[in-house]
């Protein structure tokens, strides 16, 4: 049985038609994949635009707020060690500057954020930090005032002691020595700023 040339051509036409159909299906799948990929890339671009427009500014403001709160908190130990009124006033000015910056950042977050509850939580945390710092500033201010009063009393006490020593030259030497030691201890206690 020999195939006729017409039968062979018919078989080749069928094979070529099937190959063309297979290639068309592959091309259609490839095109559909590219189309889906293009739509997904457009979605990703939209999400990135949203991220750039909303989330990044929020993250930047939150980072700045965190830095300001940390800086404010780091001033507190120095505030409690302030020995003079000018040091205290300088540190208080820095604290007020940082608190103003925090308030401005929270206001910016209020306009940028879509979550007012979180911003309200940040505001209440900032208010608690400010209240704690205000109490600390009041305590340190009282401490500085008391230290100044102790120094004035100590100076007055030293002047009085010097006057007593000059007037008691005729007293018993043992009594003068005991009184001088006691007065010196009281003097050191009153003038020592580390107590």
Secondary structure, DSSP 8 states (H G I E B T S, - for coil): ----HHHHHHHHHHHHHHHHHHHHHHHHHHHHHHHHHHHHHHHHHHHHHHIIIIIHHHHHHHHHHHHHHHHHHHHHHHHHT--SHHHHHHHHHHHHHHHHHHHHHHHHHHHH-S-HHHHHHHHHHHHHHHHHHHHHHHHHHHHHHHHHHHHHHHHHHHHHHHHHHHH-TTS-HHHHHHHHHHHHHHHHHHH-TT-
